[in-house]
Amino acid sequence: MYYMFFVINMTVLAIIHKVKKNTISIEHKIGYSFVITSLGLLLVIFIL
């Protein structure tokens, strides 16, 4: 479970980094990645 969370979080972070480039700070990128990943996992858990 934690491994999947880590992999999804890193994937989302990489996508945000590629899309946003230097328009937002690294701290905000990490925050957005965490929020999106958490919401995605909660959605998957409730669907299952």
N, C-alpha and C positions, 0 to 999 in steps of 0.2 A: 504494500500500500504506500509506504513512504517513498519507495523507489519510483513508483508511478507518479506520485506527487512531484518529486524532484524532476523527473524527465519532462512532464507536462509544463512545469514551471519554467524550466530552462528553454523549452521550445517557444513558449509564449514570450519570454524575455528576448529571445533571439529575433522573433518576428517584430516585436515592438522596436527593438534596436535598429533593425533594418529599415522599417517604415519611417520612424521618426528621426533617424540620424542624430544630428546635434541640436534639435529643436527643444528637447527637454533634458533635464539633468538625469544622471544615473540613478539617483535616489528615487526620483519619480518613476523612472522606468521599472525599477525593482518593485516599487509599490503597486503600480498598475499590473505588473505581471502576477504578483501575489494575489491581488483582488480578482483578476480574471480567472486565474487557475482555481482559486477557492470557490468562486461561483460556479465554474464549470464542473468541478467535482461534486459540489452539493446538488447540482442539477442532475448529474448522472446517478448519484446515490438515490435521489427521490424517484427517478424514473424506474430504476431497478427495483 
